[in-house]
Amino acid sequence: MKTYITALDYYLPQRVLTNEDLAQEFSEWEAEKIAGKVGIHRRHIAAQDETATDMAIQAALNLFAQGIDKAGVDYLLFCTQSPDYALPASACIIQDRLGLSKNTGALDFNQGCSGYIYGLSLAKGLIVAGIARQVLLLTAETYTKRLHAHDKGTRTIFGDAASATLIGTAGFAEIGDFCLGTDGSGAEHLIVKTGGARNPQKANTLTWDENHNPVSADHIYMNGGEIFAFTLQTVPPLVAGVLAKNKLSKDGIDLFVFHQANQYMLEFLQKALHISKEKFYLYLSEVGNTVSSTIPIALSEALKSGVYRPGMKTLLAGFGVGLSWGGVVVL
């Protein structure tokens, strides 16, 4: 059975953090320097009382406003690393607040930068297996709530957002075959060490790395060098594997939409993979790195602008926290 992306939309919080705002906090960084380094000019920040669940609901409402009948949804997948509670699953709360049928399956899955690809694979599996007919895939993160106030390395990159995608047996983009991978040996390169069952209590410790960025077990820690090395090692064979599985050549791909990590990393990958700039889509200047929502936001904007048109063969690739990665062709 063929499966398709039927519709997609997204939501951004109202508060905006600009490079000029950050430059006022970090006197050694000018706004132009930040933009030149990461390719981001502004990011949206969730309100203090706004959670990933709240944002996901808004993204879904934006999707339904396109004329989507929510009564047709019979499975809800919610990708987040920022759940409202340890239990119950946020997806159950979302089902109720959206007024979805009580016959709707609802599931959280904890995944980050590759989460959208994993979500598409789960949705396709549910439909092909006959378990569901229409799957609502939601992604949302509030990473900014877990960033240390003085960590310019992460605060310049991450923004908050949510996306909503409807997957079914008809739509504008057929979902092809997947390549997925995991290397948990690199888990500590992007991690929050406290707050879970392993270390439930805050450590309240703080050190500083060689770049004068804070290192705190109670906040997101990202080893930028190791993440960069992992990306360069993993993404080229991922792309090759996705092409092979879908029986396509690189020249046969019309558009590449990767996880929008930061501009420097993406441009390095574009050159390393010998992809022309015209085929390599970037959309992070106005939103930043929104983790699991970067690919659907970029795809949505490419669709609105006409850069992406239904029927184009598009390779989607996500990679990061876990460490994990995944790719698929939609066509």
Secondary structure, DSSP 8 states (H G I E B T S, - for coil): ---EEEEEEEE--SEEEEHHHHHHH-TT--HHHHHHHHS-SEEEE--TT--HHHHHHHHHHHHHTTT--GGG--EEEEE-SS-S-SSS-HHHHHHHHHT--TT-EEEEE---TTHHHHHHHHHHHHHHTTS-S-EEEEEEE-GGGGS-TT-HHHHTTB--EEEEEEEESSSSEEEEEEEEEE-GGGGGGEE--SSSSSS-S-----EE-TTS-EE-TTS-EE-HHHHHHHHHHHHHHHHHHHHHHTT--GGG-SEEEE----HHHHHHHHHHTT--GGGB----TTT-B-GGGHHHHHHHHHHHHTSS-TT--EEEEEEETTTEEEEEEE-
